[in-house]
């Protein structure tokens, strides 16, 4: 059974900023942004909520959206012919979907909410707009996502969790 979300939900980019600054794990999204840059970045992203059990990313889908976790926990799993294999748990301050965002390849895993979550999404179209209007900010976001991919690839257990 899905756990209900607390209502009413309020979204403010500062919630994501807190999650990112408090995440000191190797799996953290770590852009070096000033407060005004965070506010600007927030205008290029769409916030939304997930209930426990909801699927955020479907394995083999063509979507290239990248997602940033403000609160809650996501599980990343791969479906093979023998069943489902959990690859990783992603928490507040991290991101998912970075693999397809960069490669334009189908998603290699499914990502599902293990608890109620607050998520911020950025589509490739919005990232292109950010790149055209705020190239320094877009570069910092891309570098932070690239760093996350590199750290995940270097961590053998999380290597396959690059979605």
Buried (B, 14 or more C-beta within 10 A) or exposed (E): EEEEBEEEEEBEBEBBBBBBEEBEEEBBBBBEBEEEBBBBBBEBBBBBBBBBEBEBBBBEEEBBBBBBBBBBBBBBBBEEEEEEEEBBBBBBBBBBBBBBBBEEEBBBBBBBBBBBBBBBBBBBEBBEBBBEEBEEBBEBBBEBBEBBBEBBBEEEEBEBBBB
